[in-house]
Amino acid sequence: MKKVIDAVKSAIIMDSEESERLSVVMSEFEEKVTTELSKQGVVANLFVGGSVGKGTCLPGIHDIDYFMRFDLKKYGEENLSEVCEGVLSGIFKDVLRLKGSRDYFRVKIDEYEIEIIPVLYIKRINQAKNLTDQSPFHVNWIKKKVKSKKNLDFDMRLAKQFLRASNVYGAESWIGGFSGHVTEILVVYYGGFENFLKAMLKWKDKTIIDVEKVYKGKDILDILDDAKTVGPLIVVDPVDKDRNAAAALGLDKFELLRSKSEKFLKKPHKKFFSEIETTVDDIKKMGKRNCVLIWKSPPEDEKMDVSGAKMVKYAVHISRMFKNEEFIVLDSGMYWNKHDDGLVWVIVDKKDLSKKQLIKGPQTFGMQTHIMAFKKKYSRRKNWREGYHYYAEIPRKYTKVDQILRLIKKDREFSALKLVK
């Protein structure tokens, strides 16, 4: 295990050159914003958020989160987004406004995208007027834990890279995996990366992680809303006890990570930390001798979650179009690395369907009104009684894969997709 971890160190720790580049960009941003705040007389300061602020980020990062913290007394009833936008517009030519529970912003410096979230500067959680007001508390909680135990930040990076390579990292709706925040909490709870993986093998549905023991001796499932405990894992947020930090986690990612962890612990290897991109050729190989249809799907929104969700929607709808016409769909899905165009695909049995379609009707002992309606509907078609059901035979509208493909091409819903030849 130690040899493997030593071998992947360079993949999870920034080198001095990247670290210096990041530091220069952050200093430039902070200096410009601080000067503009003073110039406009705005009582606020900057607070570094996300993995950069916690000191748990991985190499290759190109996004930095900042909280612009506004004085509670002066701005408690103000529209913080408007004030924040006014400050940023005084510095940057291109300020992108993004929709949220409280609108936030994105600017670019060199290759870095910097997101600025306006929040109230609060001292207690119950002073929050928006969920984002609590976010700096999450950063401080992690920083405190990292400071209290040697190498805990390294283990957090290790866990994040393992989850990334396992394709279960990210709480976005189109991923349904483990957020960076949840990953950090789990490493804190179990005291390290290896312990985290070992403990995971014992997880069952509705596993409860209460790192601060706020519900000790109580049944959380009876206390939290049902909507917060739908998923397979309940991680009590150490800052907000009424929140399940892992609410976005889906059962498929939960099971996938357990499977990957079991394999890694059984036979540790650095390959478990390597991210593998899905290519057009990879998908074609999956299809073997069947019909493989692949589309390139450009991101359609500035927000990754929206773009990713659209790609998932395309894959689901295309698959359904084939299934609804009784084609055998062997596989369908989407892949997106968050940088290039995504890939959406469906793999269908290439055999043509029969020219006749069998319609299964009501049961023979069912309501007479239903039986009569079925017979009337198919009175001009071959219909009969067999066993406990009525049946009818009609001409099939679509028998070839190409016919469905033409429907997809004509449908405006899929106009953004580009078929790969």
VOGU-3710 file (C-alpha; in Angstrom, 3 decimals, decimal comma):
1> mkkvidavks> 0,000/0,000/0,000  2,773/2,461/0,951  4,621/1,875/-2,335  1,475/2,609/-4,315  0,719/5,772/-2,364  4,307/6,966/-2,767  4,012/6,345/-6,508  0,946/8,597/-6,874  2,200/11,505/-4,747  3,159/13,563/-7,778
11> aiimdseese> -0,363/13,171/-9,148  -2,055/14,642/-6,078  0,327/17,401/-4,960  1,010/20,593/-6,910  4,555/21,213/-7,998  6,216/24,493/-7,050  5,658/26,036/-10,485  1,886/25,465/-10,454  1,637/26,539/-6,830  3,451/29,791/-7,609
21> rlsvvmsefe> 1,231/30,445/-10,642  -1,890/29,956/-8,544  -0,545/32,196/-5,803  0,226/35,013/-8,261  -3,289/34,928/-9,747  -4,908/34,896/-6,313  -2,791/37,812/-5,105  -3,663/39,808/-8,221  -7,377/39,132/-7,788  -7,410/39,891/-4,066
31> ekvttelskq> -5,466/43,132/-4,498  -7,774/44,394/-7,245  -10,973/43,542/-5,364  -9,769/44,912/-2,027  -8,813/48,195/-3,717  -12,203/48,444/-5,457  -14,100/47,675/-2,235  -12,278/50,528/-0,524  -12,808/52,833/-3,505  -16,586/52,223/-3,507
41> gvvanlfvgg> -16,858/52,310/0,271  -18,255/48,785/0,420  -17,814/47,105/3,815  -16,820/43,596/2,782  -13,819/41,296/2,540  -12,700/38,252/0,594  -12,558/34,709/1,944  -11,046/31,850/-0,072  -13,431/28,927/-0,369  -13,507/25,471/-1,913
51> svgkgtclpg> -10,592/23,072/-1,929  -8,116/25,911/-2,512  -9,229/27,607/0,700  -9,111/24,346/2,620  -5,693/23,405/1,243  -6,987/20,113/-0,165  -6,994/20,856/-3,905  -5,472/18,596/-6,531  -3,031/19,622/-9,283  -4,443/20,944/-12,542
61> ihdidyfmrf> -7,071/23,066/-10,819  -8,423/25,892/-12,949  -11,227/27,194/-10,755  -10,977/29,191/-7,540  -13,883/30,030/-5,243  -14,103/33,241/-3,253  -16,731/34,476/-0,849  -17,289/38,196/-0,751  -18,397/38,602/2,851  -20,578/41,628/3,489
71> dlkkygeenl> -21,037/43,292/6,862  -24,189/41,814/8,430  -25,376/45,019/10,095  -25,015/47,208/7,006  -26,047/44,754/4,280  -28,394/42,367/6,096  -31,396/43,526/4,069  -29,547/44,470/0,872  -29,402/42,642/-2,465  -25,853/41,323/-2,089
81> sevcegvlsg> -25,660/40,145/-5,687  -26,248/43,653/-6,993  -23,580/45,138/-4,714  -21,109/42,375/-5,587  -21,714/42,830/-9,309  -21,095/46,565/-8,961  -17,721/45,924/-7,338  -16,596/43,346/-9,917  -17,791/45,432/-12,860  -15,523/48,214/-11,651
91> ifkdvlrlkg> -12,528/45,901/-12,205  -13,314/43,347/-14,911  -14,663/43,899/-18,401  -16,410/40,516/-18,577  -18,372/39,569/-15,478  -20,644/36,552/-15,913  -23,695/36,437/-13,641  -24,863/32,939/-12,722  -28,255/32,041/-11,300  -28,436/30,575/-7,817
101> srdyfrvkid> -30,321/30,852/-4,551  -28,355/34,085/-4,470  -26,800/35,002/-7,818  -23,022/34,660/-8,000  -20,346/35,617/-10,516  -17,470/34,355/-12,619  -14,446/36,212/-13,958  -11,281/35,004/-15,679  -7,627/35,734/-15,012  -5,259/33,911/-17,346
111> eyeieiipvl> -6,332/30,238/-17,427  -8,201/30,460/-14,108  -11,951/30,866/-13,659  -12,749/32,616/-10,409  -16,227/32,333/-8,918  -17,321/34,957/-6,430  -20,220/34,136/-4,104  -21,715/37,057/-2,147  -22,493/36,117/1,469  -23,184/37,810/4,768
121> yikrinqakn> -20,306/37,873/7,241  -21,905/36,004/10,120  -20,473/34,753/13,397  -23,182/32,165/14,126  -24,976/29,723/11,829  -28,432/30,905/12,930  -27,637/34,355/11,503  -27,580/32,968/7,953  -30,220/34,332/5,591  -29,168/32,079/2,732
131> ltdqspfhvn> -27,564/28,626/2,697  -24,421/30,089/1,115  -23,860/32,262/4,204  -22,846/29,062/6,021  -20,214/28,024/3,476  -17,190/29,743/5,085  -17,922/27,703/8,224  -17,372/24,504/6,205  -13,976/25,760/5,086  -12,948/26,660/8,637
141> wikkkvkskk> -14,148/23,309/9,984  -11,954/21,384/7,522  -8,950/23,672/8,116  -9,259/23,087/11,851  -9,369/19,305/11,406  -6,407/19,352/8,990  -4,388/21,356/11,474  -5,143/18,902/14,275  -3,842/15,775/12,507  -0,668/15,332/10,489
151> nldfdmrlak> -1,051/14,333/6,826  -4,858/14,535/6,941  -4,839/16,985/4,018  -2,712/14,510/2,033  -5,212/11,734/2,756  -8,039/13,998/1,600  -6,272/14,594/-1,702  -5,621/10,865/-2,007  -9,290/10,089/-1,426  -10,433/12,705/-3,946
161> qflrasnvyg> -8,140/11,334/-6,643  -9,280/7,765/-5,939  -12,921/8,848/-6,222  -12,201/10,776/-9,411  -10,525/7,782/-11,009  -13,450/5,612/-9,872  -15,866/7,973/-11,662  -17,828/8,722/-8,489  -16,537/12,208/-7,657  -18,911/15,164/-7,908
171> aeswiggfsg> -22,301/15,962/-6,402  -23,702/17,506/-9,589  -27,104/16,128/-10,573  -25,712/14,433/-13,683  -23,026/12,629/-11,657  -24,766/11,873/-8,366  -21,506/11,104/-6,607  -19,475/12,229/-3,602  -18,802/15,953/-3,283  -15,384/17,211/-2,214
181> hvteilvvyy> -16,938/18,326/1,079  -18,401/14,873/1,819  -15,104/13,197/0,875  -13,238/15,423/3,340  -15,767/14,717/6,107  -15,432/10,954/5,586  -11,620/11,100/5,744  -11,890/13,098/8,996  -14,450/10,656/10,432  -12,367/7,552/9,695
191> ggfenflkam> -9,017/9,165/10,404  -7,434/8,654/6,988  -7,750/7,353/3,441  -7,105/3,656/4,025  -9,423/3,468/7,029  -12,102/5,206/4,979  -11,925/2,546/2,245  -11,916/-0,337/4,724  -14,918/1,056/6,584  -16,788/1,569/3,334
201> lkwkdktiid> -16,854/-2,175/2,666  -19,063/-2,545/5,745  -21,504/0,152/4,679  -25,122/-0,800/4,183  -28,021/1,178/2,793  -28,779/4,184/5,057  -25,331/4,201/6,660  -25,149/7,177/9,040  -22,024/9,300/9,536  -22,341/11,787/12,392
211> vekvykgkdi> -18,817/13,139/12,829  -19,731/15,644/15,563  -22,068/13,143/17,297  -24,916/15,667/17,455  -27,491/12,886/17,189  -25,819/10,459/19,565  -28,387/8,028/20,954  -31,101/9,299/18,581  -32,597/7,885/15,410  -31,660/10,360/12,671
221> ldilddaktv> -34,089/8,769/10,218  -36,962/9,799/12,486  -35,639/13,334/12,905  -34,550/14,454/9,423  -37,058/15,012/6,631  -37,632/12,021/4,367  -36,349/14,054/1,403  -32,959/14,353/3,123  -32,574/10,618/3,723  -33,618/9,173/0,354
231> gplivvdpvd> -30,049/8,272/-0,631  -27,940/5,356/0,647  -25,662/7,514/2,841  -26,535/10,068/5,504  -23,640/12,376/6,380  -24,698/14,868/9,032  -23,207/18,210/8,067  -20,834/19,187/10,894  -21,857/22,824/10,473  -25,609/22,426/9,876
241> kdrnaaaalg> -27,049/19,419/11,727  -30,311/19,584/9,763  -28,543/18,915/6,464  -27,482/15,619/4,893  -24,277/16,594/3,100  -24,488/13,410/0,984  -28,089/13,906/-0,169  -26,995/14,043/-3,828  -25,341/10,602/-3,738  -27,025/7,928/-5,859
251> ldkfellrsk> -27,083/4,205/-5,114  -25,160/3,359/-8,307  -22,168/5,525/-7,306  -22,400/4,244/-3,723  -22,144/0,633/-4,937  -19,486/1,454/-7,546  -17,159/2,992/-4,974  -17,551/-0,001/-2,659  -16,647/-2,282/-5,549  -13,581/-0,202/-6,503
261> sekflkkphk> -12,455/-0,016/-2,877  -12,706/-3,779/-2,443  -10,587/-4,383/-5,546  -7,988/-1,799/-4,512  -7,616/-3,110/-0,956  -7,332/-6,654/-2,270  -4,610/-5,729/-4,750  -3,331/-2,124/-4,416  -2,118/-0,573/-7,669  -1,513/2,972/-8,892
271> kffseiettv> -3,947/2,401/-11,784  -6,783/2,970/-9,295  -5,741/6,632/-9,150  -5,572/7,180/-12,919  -8,493/8,893/-14,606  -9,473/7,226/-17,867  -11,210/9,260/-20,539  -13,911/7,641/-22,644  -13,262/8,093/-26,367  -15,302/7,488/-29,499
281> ddikkmgkrn> -13,178/4,403/-30,215  -13,873/3,044/-26,714  -17,619/3,283/-27,310  -17,324/1,666/-30,753  -15,456/-1,263/-29,187  -18,297/-1,683/-26,685  -20,718/-2,099/-29,575  -18,792/-4,886/-31,310  -21,007/-6,036/-34,200  -24,077/-4,067/-33,168
291> cvliwksppe> -25,257/-0,638/-34,295  -23,336/2,087/-32,431  -24,625/5,657/-32,655  -22,516/8,413/-31,082  -23,146/12,147/-30,905  -20,925/14,993/-29,795  -22,777/17,180/-27,301  -21,384/20,699/-26,795  -21,924/22,241/-23,333  -25,019/24,441/-23,624
301> dekmdvsgak> -24,811/26,455/-20,436  -22,199/28,322/-18,431  -23,148/26,210/-15,419  -21,625/22,733/-15,642  -24,491/21,147/-13,742  -26,999/22,375/-16,338  -24,842/21,273/-19,281  -24,167/17,839/-17,790  -27,839/17,310/-16,953  -28,792/18,085/-20,567
311> mvkyavhisr> -26,372/15,448/-21,855  -27,881/12,862/-19,516  -31,341/13,877/-20,725  -30,306/13,386/-24,355  -28,987/9,882/-23,630  -32,168/8,905/-21,763  -34,528/10,286/-24,424  -32,682/8,720/-27,353  -32,610/5,346/-25,618  -36,334/5,626/-24,897
321> mfkneefivl> -37,130/6,411/-28,550  -35,616/3,076/-29,578  -37,152/1,119/-26,694  -40,621/2,544/-27,346  -40,472/1,016/-30,822  -39,270/-2,319/-29,363  -35,666/-2,118/-30,560  -33,216/-3,889/-28,248  -31,015/-1,254/-26,580  -27,831/-2,938/-25,368
331> dsgmywnkhd> -26,248/0,154/-23,832  -26,641/3,921/-23,662  -24,933/6,696/-21,774  -22,947/9,914/-21,774  -19,422/11,015/-20,936  -18,090/14,517/-20,356  -14,705/15,617/-19,051  -16,070/19,132/-18,318  -13,685/20,699/-20,852  -14,424/19,399/-24,356
341> dglvwvivdk> -17,673/18,381/-26,031  -19,461/15,545/-24,288  -20,313/12,194/-25,889  -23,816/10,740/-25,978  -24,355/7,228/-27,309  -26,740/4,353/-27,775  -25,894/0,790/-28,835  -28,758/-1,049/-30,513  -29,139/-4,583/-31,828  -28,617/-4,097/-35,573
351> kdlskkqlik> -31,264/-6,645/-36,628  -34,348/-5,251/-38,353  -37,622/-5,755/-36,520  -40,476/-7,848/-37,907  -42,990/-6,039/-40,117  -45,818/-6,991/-37,776  -46,152/-5,793/-34,195  -47,920/-7,818/-31,510  -50,172/-5,792/-29,191  -51,010/-7,360/-25,830
361> gpqtfgmqth> -54,526/-6,453/-24,767  -56,645/-6,789/-21,599  -57,008/-9,968/-19,598  -59,817/-12,331/-20,599  -61,359/-12,020/-17,147  -60,989/-8,231/-17,099  -63,669/-5,583/-17,354  -65,922/-6,074/-20,385  -65,701/-2,366/-21,267  -61,906/-2,686/-21,661
371> imafkkkysr> -62,237/-5,854/-23,737  -64,848/-4,310/-26,025  -62,762/-1,142/-26,443  -59,721/-3,236/-27,426  -61,728/-5,261/-29,960  -63,239/-2,114/-31,431  -59,854/-0,386/-31,740  -58,359/-3,318/-33,616  -61,528/-4,509/-35,413  -59,865/-4,076/-38,798
381> rknwregyhy> -56,756/-5,916/-37,678  -56,130/-9,510/-36,791  -57,104/-9,954/-33,131  -57,628/-13,033/-31,021  -57,831/-14,548/-27,573  -54,956/-16,655/-26,330  -54,507/-17,949/-22,786  -55,568/-15,220/-20,363  -55,170/-12,233/-22,741  -56,483/-10,730/-25,937
391> yaeiprkytk> -53,992/-9,878/-28,682  -53,878/-7,919/-31,911  -51,414/-7,755/-34,788  -50,689/-4,480/-36,579  -48,158/-3,290/-39,178  -45,023/-2,020/-37,469  -44,291/1,645/-38,158  -40,510/1,449/-37,731  -38,448/-1,639/-38,462  -34,973/-0,210/-39,092
401> vdqilrlikk> -32,546/1,633/-36,821  -32,020/4,268/-39,533  -35,691/5,235/-39,324  -35,337/6,199/-35,654  -32,082/7,960/-36,441  -33,934/10,119/-38,983  -36,519/11,014/-36,327  -33,731/12,090/-33,982  -32,163/14,265/-36,708  -35,502/15,999/-37,359
411> drefsalklv> -36,347/16,555/-33,672  -35,404/20,092/-32,583  -34,778/18,805/-29,060  -31,561/17,210/-30,361  -30,466/20,080/-32,623  -27,297/20,703/-30,559  -26,064/17,150/-31,099  -23,611/16,276/-33,879  -23,592/12,698/-35,124  -20,137/11,132/-35,224
421> k> -19,547/9,415/-38,562
//
